[in-house]
């Protein structure tokens, strides 16, 4: 920002893109020149929490909804937002884990699986586990997922809501 870091503004539902070609060119990210960089805001008043590619589709998780950012190839506006689910989102940035059948993530209401077309619950056997995650003291920011390829399972570490220590 021209006024320095303190004058910059975060827009939490915005995707930015550079020009076609080199993204390190001095004017590659300029949104005031047609054909250079640009941005597109998602039509939702939520913060982007996580994003990952699944089979050539960028799945973007917001706080309470899931969208895909699809490339359409238009010169001035090459991307569009498409809603996958208005019910399920991701509460934790590092909880997203990629699988062959979709992307698993921990949301505020469920552990969900998104395949680019639908987002469905994946926690029928443990439906209340997400409500045990400690929300205080940045507990949701400390949820981390890891995939075990040999056993074909996923592990999540999280702070339990019963734990009263800050760490």
KOLFI-955129 format. One record per residue: x, y, z of N, C-alpha, C in turn; residue number from 0; residue in three letters. Coordinates in Angstrom, 3 decimals, always signed. Example, Ala and Ser with C-alpha at 12.3 -4.5 7.8 and 13.67 -1.06 7.14 Angstrom:
BEGIN
+13.190 | -5.690 | +7.800 | +12.300 | -4.500 | +7.800 | +13.200 | -3.300 | +7.800 | 0 | ALA $
+12.850 | -2.250 | +7.080 | +13.670 | -1.060 | +7.140 | +12.900 | +0.030 | +7.870 | 1 | SER $
This chain:
BEGIN
+0.844 | -1.183 | +0.000 | +0.000 | +0.000 | +0.000 | +0.883 | +1.238 | +0.000 | 0 | UNK $
+0.408 | +2.291 | -0.608 | +1.198 | +3.509 | -0.729 | +1.489 | +4.131 | +0.627 | 1 | UNK $
+0.575 | +4.020 | +1.556 | +0.763 | +4.599 | +2.876 | +1.507 | +3.694 | +3.837 | 2 | UNK $
+2.013 | +2.572 | +3.344 | +2.710 | +1.629 | +4.208 | +1.801 | +0.512 | +4.663 | 3 | UNK $
+2.356 | -0.397 | +5.446 | +1.624 | -1.584 | +5.890 | +0.390 | -1.218 | +6.705 | 4 | UNK $
+0.472 | -0.179 | +7.506 | -0.647 | +0.213 | +8.366 | -1.856 | +0.694 | +7.596 | 5 | UNK $
-1.679 | +1.138 | +6.359 | -2.812 | +1.632 | +5.583 | -3.420 | +0.563 | +4.683 | 6 | UNK $
-2.859 | -0.638 | +4.681 | -3.410 | -1.687 | +3.830 | -4.715 | -2.222 | +4.433 | 7 | UNK $
-5.562 | -2.756 | +3.576 | -6.874 | -3.252 | +3.974 | -6.970 | -4.724 | +3.604 | 8 | UNK $
-7.369 | -5.568 | +4.555 | -7.612 | -6.978 | +4.271 | -9.050 | -7.155 | +3.835 | 9 | UNK $
-9.243 | -7.810 | +2.706 | -10.575 | -8.161 | +2.239 | -10.626 | -9.676 | +2.268 | 10 | UNK $
-11.353 | -10.225 | +3.232 | -11.256 | -11.626 | +3.597 | -11.947 | -12.590 | +2.649 | 11 | UNK $
-12.727 | -12.087 | +1.707 | -13.404 | -12.975 | +0.771 | -12.925 | -12.753 | -0.667 | 12 | UNK $
-11.701 | -12.263 | -0.827 | -11.175 | -11.876 | -2.135 | -10.121 | -12.851 | -2.623 | 13 | UNK $
-10.204 | -13.187 | -3.917 | -9.158 | -13.949 | -4.596 | -8.466 | -13.003 | -5.569 | 14 | UNK $
-7.144 | -12.957 | -5.513 | -6.359 | -12.105 | -6.409 | -5.651 | -12.977 | -7.431 | 15 | UNK $
-5.459 | -12.449 | -8.627 | -4.757 | -13.187 | -9.675 | -3.845 | -12.240 | -10.431 | 16 | UNK $
-2.803 | -12.823 | -11.024 | -1.835 | -12.031 | -11.789 | -2.131 | -12.161 | -13.276 | 17 | UNK $
-1.376 | -11.433 | -14.057 | -1.514 | -11.504 | -15.508 | -1.095 | -12.884 | -16.011 | 18 | UNK $
-1.464 | -13.211 | -17.230 | -0.980 | -14.423 | -17.867 | +0.484 | -14.196 | -18.198 | 19 | UNK $
+1.295 | -15.168 | -17.891 | +2.733 | -15.022 | -18.101 | +3.446 | -15.017 | -16.768 | 20 | UNK $
+4.400 | -14.152 | -16.639 | +5.224 | -14.126 | -15.438 | +4.528 | -13.393 | -14.294 | 21 | UNK $
+4.318 | -14.056 | -13.152 | +3.713 | -13.385 | -12.005 | +4.693 | -12.495 | -11.252 | 22 | UNK $
+5.986 | -12.540 | -11.604 | +6.971 | -11.717 | -10.918 | +7.306 | -10.442 | -11.685 | 23 | UNK $
+6.645 | -10.207 | -12.802 | +6.839 | -8.952 | -13.530 | +6.373 | -7.791 | -12.661 | 24 | UNK $
+6.952 | -6.638 | -12.854 | +6.672 | -5.495 | -11.978 | +5.210 | -5.060 | -12.019 | 25 | UNK $
+4.518 | -5.293 | -13.108 | +3.118 | -4.871 | -13.207 | +2.152 | -6.050 | -13.314 | 26 | UNK $
+2.587 | -7.237 | -12.960 | +1.773 | -8.446 | -13.140 | +0.516 | -8.472 | -12.277 | 27 | UNK $
+0.524 | -7.757 | -11.162 | -0.587 | -7.802 | -10.216 | -1.412 | -6.514 | -10.224 | 28 | UNK $
-1.174 | -5.627 | -11.166 | -1.893 | -4.346 | -11.190 | -3.324 | -4.547 | -11.634 | 29 | UNK $
-4.250 | -4.208 | -10.777 | -5.665 | -4.383 | -11.105 | -6.265 | -3.145 | -11.749 | 30 | UNK $
-5.484 | -2.063 | -11.884 | -5.991 | -0.853 | -12.527 | -5.685 | -0.831 | -14.025 | 31 | UNK $
-5.019 | -1.851 | -14.561 | -4.740 | -1.958 | -15.985 | -5.379 | -3.229 | -16.520 | 32 | UNK $
-6.235 | -3.092 | -17.510 | -6.946 | -4.235 | -18.077 | -5.952 | -5.236 | -18.660 | 33 | UNK $
-6.151 | -6.518 | -18.356 | -5.289 | -7.570 | -18.863 | -4.125 | -7.887 | -17.953 | 34 | UNK $
-3.944 | -7.094 | -16.934 | -2.897 | -7.386 | -15.947 | -3.549 | -8.175 | -14.818 | 35 | UNK $
-3.139 | -7.929 | -13.600 | -3.727 | -8.643 | -12.469 | -5.142 | -8.184 | -12.181 | 36 | UNK $
-5.745 | -8.855 | -11.238 | -7.105 | -8.483 | -10.873 | -7.543 | -9.213 | -9.621 | 37 | UNK $
-8.821 | -9.119 | -9.351 | -9.376 | -9.784 | -8.178 | -10.842 | -10.055 | -8.417 | 38 | UNK $
-11.360 | -10.981 | -7.618 | -12.787 | -11.267 | -7.639 | -13.196 | -11.604 | -6.208 | 39 | UNK $
-14.219 | -10.918 | -5.734 | -14.724 | -11.130 | -4.383 | -15.826 | -12.181 | -4.402 | 40 | UNK $
-15.773 | -13.075 | -3.451 | -16.830 | -14.076 | -3.322 | -18.104 | -13.389 | -2.826 | 41 | UNK $
-19.253 | -13.801 | -3.335 | -20.515 | -13.177 | -2.926 | -21.018 | -13.689 | -1.578 | 42 | UNK $
-20.156 | -13.646 | -0.578 | -20.500 | -14.121 | +0.756 | -19.736 | -13.272 | +1.761 | 43 | UNK $
-20.350 | -13.013 | +2.896 | -19.727 | -12.183 | +3.924 | -19.065 | -13.074 | +4.974 | 44 | UNK $
-18.104 | -13.872 | +4.538 | -17.363 | -14.779 | +5.400 | -15.891 | -14.711 | +5.025 | 45 | UNK $
-15.046 | -15.168 | +5.935 | -13.608 | -15.171 | +5.709 | -13.165 | -16.493 | +5.082 | 46 | UNK $
-12.243 | -16.416 | +4.125 | -11.635 | -17.625 | +3.577 | -10.754 | -18.228 | +4.664 | 47 | UNK $
-10.995 | -19.489 | +4.987 | -10.180 | -20.142 | +6.014 | -9.185 | -21.115 | +5.423 | 48 | UNK $
-9.511 | -21.747 | +4.302 | -8.630 | -22.748 | +3.737 | -8.965 | -22.950 | +2.266 | 49 | UNK $
-7.987 | -23.439 | +1.513 | -8.207 | -23.750 | +0.097 | -7.245 | -24.846 | -0.322 | 50 | UNK $
-7.702 | -25.698 | -1.224 | -6.832 | -26.745 | -1.751 | -7.339 | -27.181 | -3.118 | 51 | UNK $
-6.414 | -27.662 | -3.944 | -6.794 | -28.183 | -5.253 | -7.205 | -29.636 | -5.117 | 52 | UNK $
-8.329 | -29.965 | -5.734 | -8.788 | -31.341 | -5.825 | -9.171 | -31.599 | -7.271 | 53 | UNK $
-8.396 | -32.457 | -7.949 | -8.637 | -32.812 | -9.353 | -8.847 | -31.573 | -10.225 | 54 | UNK $
-7.906 | -30.669 | -10.191 | -7.898 | -29.478 | -11.034 | -8.976 | -28.460 | -10.687 | 55 | UNK $
-9.565 | -28.571 | -9.514 | -10.559 | -27.616 | -9.040 | -10.061 | -27.022 | -7.733 | 56 | UNK $
-10.068 | -25.708 | -7.639 | -9.674 | -25.064 | -6.390 | -10.905 | -24.971 | -5.495 | 57 | UNK $
-10.896 | -25.765 | -4.438 | -11.984 | -25.750 | -3.467 | -11.593 | -24.762 | -2.377 | 58 | UNK $
-12.466 | -23.801 | -2.120 | -12.202 | -22.745 | -1.147 | -13.216 | -22.882 | -0.020 | 59 | UNK $
-12.681 | -23.062 | +1.177 | -13.530 | -23.191 | +2.361 | -13.616 | -21.845 | +3.061 | 60 | UNK $
-14.823 | -21.406 | +3.289 | -15.087 | -20.222 | +4.085 | -15.502 | -20.683 | +5.470 | 61 | UNK $
-15.840 | -19.751 | +6.335 | -16.194 | -20.093 | +7.715 | -17.410 | -21.014 | +7.794 | 62 | UNK $
-18.440 | -20.752 | +6.989 | -19.671 | -21.521 | +7.063 | -20.189 | -21.977 | +5.702 | 63 | UNK $
-19.377 | -21.904 | +4.673 | -19.785 | -22.348 | +3.350 | -18.567 | -22.809 | +2.555 | 64 | UNK $
-18.844 | -23.513 | +1.461 | -17.777 | -24.039 | +0.608 | -18.051 | -23.617 | -0.826 | 65 | UNK $
-17.009 | -23.156 | -1.503 | -17.104 | -22.656 | -2.870 | -15.979 | -23.254 | -3.706 | 66 | UNK $
-16.125 | -23.147 | -5.016 | -15.003 | -23.436 | -5.899 | -14.714 | -22.185 | -6.719 | 67 | UNK $
-13.446 | -21.962 | -6.961 | -13.010 | -20.857 | -7.818 | -12.657 | -21.495 | -9.157 | 68 | UNK $
-13.515 | -21.271 | -10.146 | -13.386 | -21.954 | -11.433 | -12.809 | -21.029 | -12.490 | 69 | UNK $
-11.842 | -21.542 | -13.242 | -11.232 | -20.809 | -14.342 | -12.131 | -20.905 | -15.565 | 70 | UNK $
-12.509 | -19.744 | -16.121 | -13.368 | -19.723 | -17.305 | -12.658 | -19.162 | -18.527 | 71 | UNK $
-11.468 | -18.580 | -18.337 | -10.651 | -18.157 | -19.470 | -10.980 | -16.810 | -20.079 | 72 | UNK $
-11.887 | -16.049 | -19.505 | -12.173 | -14.718 | -20.026 | -10.977 | -13.810 | -19.796 | 73 | UNK $
-10.688 | -12.942 | -20.724 | -9.485 | -12.122 | -20.647 | -9.511 | -11.145 | -19.479 | 74 | UNK $
-10.593 | -10.461 | -19.259 | -10.663 | -9.474 | -18.188 | -10.966 | -10.062 | -16.823 | 75 | UNK $
-11.789 | -11.099 | -16.781 | -12.183 | -11.729 | -15.525 | -12.134 | -13.256 | -15.718 | 76 | UNK $
-10.961 | -13.870 | -15.498 | -10.773 | -15.278 | -15.857 | -11.346 | -16.294 | -14.867 | 77 | UNK $
-11.901 | -15.856 | -13.732 | -12.402 | -16.779 | -12.717 | -13.811 | -16.399 | -12.301 | 78 | UNK $
-14.571 | -17.404 | -11.839 | -15.880 | -17.158 | -11.248 | -16.002 | -18.002 | -9.981 | 79 | UNK $
-16.821 | -17.537 | -9.065 | -17.118 | -18.268 | -7.829 | -18.357 | -19.107 | -8.052 | 80 | UNK $
-18.311 | -20.382 | -7.616 | -19.479 | -21.256 | -7.666 | -19.666 | -21.898 | -6.297 | 81 | UNK $
-20.871 | -21.776 | -5.758 | -21.163 | -22.336 | -4.434 | -21.323 | -23.852 | -4.512 | 82 | UNK $
-20.644 | -24.538 | -3.593 | -20.789 | -25.986 | -3.462 | -21.741 | -26.300 | -2.311 | 83 | UNK $
-21.564 | -25.611 | -1.182 | -22.424 | -25.849 | -0.029 | -22.604 | -24.558 | +0.750 | 84 | UNK $
-23.829 | -24.257 | +1.110 | -24.099 | -23.104 | +1.967 | -24.255 | -23.526 | +3.423 | 85 | UNK $
-24.137 | -24.832 | +3.700 | -24.307 | -25.357 | +5.056 | -23.001 | -25.671 | +5.763 | 86 | UNK $
-21.992 | -26.103 | +5.010 | -20.758 | -26.582 | +5.620 | -19.563 | -25.787 | +5.137 | 87 | UNK $
-18.714 | -25.408 | +6.081 | -17.469 | -24.721 | +5.775 | -16.352 | -25.325 | +6.598 | 88 | UNK $
-15.247 | -24.602 | +6.691 | -14.106 | -25.064 | +7.464 | -13.773 | -24.023 | +8.518 | 89 | UNK $
-13.605 | -24.483 | +9.733 | -13.328 | -23.568 | +10.826 | -11.828 | -23.398 | +11.057 | 90 | UNK $
-11.030 | -24.335 | +10.587 | -9.609 | -24.343 | +10.901 | -8.772 | -24.431 | +9.628 | 91 | UNK $
-7.827 | -23.530 | +9.481 | -7.007 | -23.436 | +8.278 | -6.232 | -24.711 | +7.992 | 92 | UNK $
-5.629 | -25.315 | +9.001 | -4.750 | -26.459 | +8.786 | -5.439 | -27.800 | +8.980 | 93 | UNK $
-6.760 | -27.807 | +9.036 | -7.488 | -29.065 | +9.194 | -7.778 | -29.743 | +7.864 | 94 | UNK $
-7.532 | -29.083 | +6.759 | -7.850 | -29.613 | +5.442 | -6.860 | -30.700 | +5.039 | 95 | UNK $
-7.397 | -31.866 | +4.640 | -6.576 | -33.007 | +4.240 | -7.108 | -33.541 | +2.910 | 96 | UNK $
-6.215 | -33.709 | +1.946 | -6.583 | -34.161 | +0.608 | -6.588 | -35.687 | +0.543 | 97 | UNK $
-7.671 | -36.247 | -0.007 | -7.797 | -37.683 | -0.248 | -8.152 | -37.898 | -1.714 | 98 | UNK $
-8.133 | -39.158 | -2.166 | -8.497 | -39.470 | -3.550 | -9.974 | -39.225 | -3.826 | 99 | UNK $
-10.820 | -39.385 | -2.800 | -12.265 | -39.239 | -2.972 | -12.771 | -37.840 | -2.646 | 100 | UNK $
-11.900 | -36.961 | -2.195 | -12.314 | -35.606 | -1.858 | -11.379 | -34.967 | -0.855 | 101 | UNK $
-11.826 | -33.861 | -0.309 | -11.057 | -33.099 | +0.667 | -11.811 | -33.132 | +1.986 | 102 | UNK $
-11.136 | -33.569 | +3.041 | -11.741 | -33.579 | +4.372 | -11.311 | -32.339 | +5.124 | 103 | UNK $
-12.230 | -31.777 | +5.899 | -11.911 | -30.621 | +6.721 | -12.814 | -30.598 | +7.949 | 104 | UNK $
-12.365 | -29.897 | +8.964 | -13.126 | -29.767 | +10.206 | -13.861 | -28.435 | +10.177 | 105 | UNK $
-15.183 | -28.512 | +10.239 | -16.004 | -27.315 | +10.250 | -16.570 | -27.038 | +11.628 | 106 | UNK $
-17.411 | -26.035 | +11.719 | -18.000 | -25.695 | +13.009 | -19.166 | -26.605 | +13.367 | 107 | UNK $
-19.726 | -27.340 | +12.382 | -20.853 | -28.229 | +12.637 | -20.570 | -29.694 | +12.345 | 108 | UNK $
-19.502 | -29.974 | +11.581 | -19.240 | -31.351 | +11.171 | -17.856 | -31.467 | +10.544 | 109 | UNK $
-17.397 | -32.700 | +10.444 | -16.250 | -33.011 | +9.599 | -16.844 | -33.319 | +8.237 | 110 | UNK $
-16.395 | -32.599 | +7.225 | -17.029 | -32.732 | +5.921 | -16.053 | -33.256 | +4.881 | 111 | UNK $
-16.627 | -33.819 | +3.827 | -15.889 | -34.287 | +2.669 | -16.442 | -33.550 | +1.457 | 112 | UNK $
-15.572 | -32.853 | +0.745 | -15.993 | -32.109 | -0.444 | -15.285 | -32.690 | -1.655 | 113 | UNK $
-16.059 | -32.993 | -2.701 | -15.489 | -33.558 | -3.917 | -15.560 | -32.605 | -5.105 | 114 | UNK $
-15.829 | -31.346 | -4.861 | -15.927 | -30.369 | -5.940 | -17.334 | -30.183 | -6.456 | 115 | UNK $
-18.225 | -31.112 | -6.142 | -19.624 | -31.019 | -6.554 | -20.524 | -30.891 | -5.334 | 116 | UNK $
-20.265 | -31.705 | -4.309 | -21.049 | -31.675 | -3.083 | -20.124 | -31.653 | -1.862 | 117 | UNK $
-20.663 | -31.182 | -0.767 | -19.980 | -31.241 | +0.523 | -20.913 | -31.963 | +1.476 | 118 | UNK $
-20.437 | -33.090 | +2.007 | -21.280 | -33.924 | +2.851 | -20.584 | -34.231 | +4.168 | 119 | UNK $
-21.390 | -34.531 | +5.171 | -20.843 | -34.960 | +6.468 | -20.071 | -36.252 | +6.292 | 120 | UNK $
-18.983 | -36.353 | +7.042 | -18.170 | -37.562 | +7.013 | -17.946 | -38.085 | +8.431 | 121 | UNK $
-18.758 | -37.633 | +9.361 | -18.551 | -37.968 | +10.769 | -19.784 | -38.606 | +11.413 | 122 | UNK $
-20.485 | -39.449 | +10.670 | -21.704 | -40.051 | +11.205 | -21.444 | -40.904 | +12.445 | 123 | UNK $
-20.274 | -41.531 | +12.526 | -19.979 | -42.382 | +13.678 | -19.553 | -41.576 | +14.896 | 124 | UNK $
-19.073 | -40.365 | +14.713 | -18.672 | -39.478 | +15.821 | -19.228 | -38.074 | +15.562 | 125 | UNK $
-20.556 | -37.898 | +15.529 | -21.149 | -36.627 | +15.095 | -20.902 | -35.454 | +16.028 | 126 | UNK $
-20.573 | -35.690 | +17.283 | -20.411 | -34.592 | +18.229 | -18.958 | -34.207 | +18.478 | 127 | UNK $
-18.020 | -34.818 | +17.783 | -16.600 | -34.576 | +18.063 | -16.202 | -33.126 | +17.775 | 128 | UNK $
-16.797 | -32.485 | +16.780 | -16.417 | -31.103 | +16.467 | -16.853 | -30.129 | +17.552 | 129 | UNK $
-17.840 | -30.513 | +18.342 | -18.295 | -29.633 | +19.413 | -17.401 | -29.726 | +20.647 | 130 | UNK $
-16.460 | -30.663 | +20.640 | -15.504 | -30.799 | +21.731 | -14.232 | -29.992 | +21.500 | 131 | UNK $
-14.111 | -29.349 | +20.358 | -12.929 | -28.539 | +20.076 | -13.036 | -27.235 | +20.851 | 132 | UNK $
-11.972 | -26.900 | +21.534 | -11.953 | -25.681 | +22.341 | -11.903 | -24.458 | +21.424 | 133 | UNK $
-12.886 | -23.603 | +21.535 | -12.938 | -22.387 | +20.727 | -12.188 | -21.229 | +21.372 | 134 | UNK $
-12.096 | -21.230 | +22.692 | -11.388 | -20.148 | +23.387 | -9.883 | -20.289 | +23.174 | 135 | UNK $
-9.162 | -19.213 | +23.389 | -7.699 | -19.193 | +23.299 | -7.194 | -19.693 | +21.945 | 136 | UNK $
-7.860 | -19.311 | +20.875 | -7.471 | -19.685 | +19.509 | -7.434 | -21.191 | +19.293 | 137 | UNK $
-8.309 | -21.906 | +19.944 | -8.340 | -23.362 | +19.816 | -8.585 | -23.840 | +18.397 | 138 | UNK $
-9.456 | -23.169 | +17.646 | -9.741 | -23.600 | +16.277 | -8.561 | -23.337 | +15.347 | 139 | UNK $
-7.697 | -22.411 | +15.723 | -6.512 | -22.156 | +14.895 | -5.436 | -23.211 | +15.098 | 140 | UNK $
-5.611 | -24.044 | +16.111 | -4.616 | -25.073 | +16.400 | -5.070 | -26.467 | +15.989 | 141 | UNK $
-6.138 | -26.574 | +15.211 | -6.555 | -27.870 | +14.680 | -5.713 | -28.164 | +13.445 | 142 | UNK $
-5.039 | -29.313 | +13.455 | -4.141 | -29.682 | +12.355 | -4.453 | -31.103 | +11.923 | 143 | UNK $
-4.567 | -31.315 | +10.619 | -4.834 | -32.634 | +10.076 | -3.614 | -33.223 | +9.407 | 144 | UNK $
-3.472 | -34.542 | +9.490 | -2.383 | -35.259 | +8.837 | -2.907 | -36.589 | +8.318 | 145 | UNK $
-2.456 | -36.961 | +7.156 | -2.912 | -38.196 | +6.518 | -1.867 | -39.291 | +6.691 | 146 | UNK $
-2.324 | -40.500 | +7.049 | -1.474 | -41.671 | +7.132 | -1.753 | -42.506 | +5.880 | 147 | UNK $
-0.798 | -42.539 | +4.962 | -1.014 | -43.210 | +3.681 | -1.053 | -44.729 | +3.823 | 148 | UNK $
-0.265 | -45.293 | +4.723 | -0.243 | -46.751 | +4.882 | -1.558 | -47.286 | +5.431 | 149 | UNK $
-2.091 | -46.632 | +6.445 | -3.337 | -47.088 | +7.060 | -4.568 | -46.473 | +6.407 | 150 | UNK $
-4.358 | -45.507 | +5.509 | -5.436 | -44.810 | +4.806 | -6.433 | -44.180 | +5.760 | 151 | UNK $
-5.891 | -43.461 | +6.748 | -6.717 | -42.739 | +7.703 | -6.154 | -41.337 | +7.886 | 152 | UNK $
-6.918 | -40.521 | +8.580 | -6.489 | -39.156 | +8.862 | -6.520 | -38.942 | +10.373 | 153 | UNK $
-5.569 | -38.148 | +10.847 | -5.510 | -37.770 | +12.257 | -5.695 | -36.266 | +12.353 | 154 | UNK $
-6.419 | -35.831 | +13.368 | -6.510 | -34.408 | +13.673 | -6.072 | -34.184 | +15.110 | 155 | UNK $
-5.239 | -33.211 | +15.317 | -4.905 | -32.805 | +16.683 | -5.720 | -31.552 | +16.989 | 156 | UNK $
-6.247 | -31.470 | +18.205 | -7.041 | -30.310 | +18.589 | -7.038 | -30.174 | +20.100 | 157 | UNK $
-7.349 | -28.980 | +20.561 | -7.481 | -28.724 | +21.989 | -8.883 | -29.101 | +22.427 | 158 | UNK $
-8.958 | -29.922 | +23.443 | -10.238 | -30.375 | +23.971 | -10.911 | -29.236 | +24.734 | 159 | UNK $
-12.225 | -29.148 | +24.644 | -12.950 | -28.067 | +25.321 | -12.882 | -28.179 | +26.839 | 160 | UNK $
-12.553 | -29.352 | +27.363 | -12.448 | -29.530 | +28.808 | -11.114 | -29.029 | +29.355 | 161 | UNK $
-10.133 | -28.893 | +28.488 | -8.807 | -28.440 | +28.905 | -8.850 | -26.943 | +29.174 | 162 | UNK $
-8.469 | -26.518 | +30.337 | -8.559 | -25.115 | +30.713 | -7.207 | -24.397 | +30.679 | 163 | UNK $
-6.184 | -25.026 | +30.121 | -4.866 | -24.396 | +30.039 | -4.694 | -23.669 | +28.718 | 164 | UNK $
-3.944 | -22.583 | +28.755 | -3.596 | -21.860 | +27.535 | -2.181 | -22.268 | +27.168 | 165 | UNK $
-1.962 | -22.686 | +25.941 | -0.629 | -23.050 | +25.495 | -0.409 | -22.620 | +24.074 | 166 | UNK $
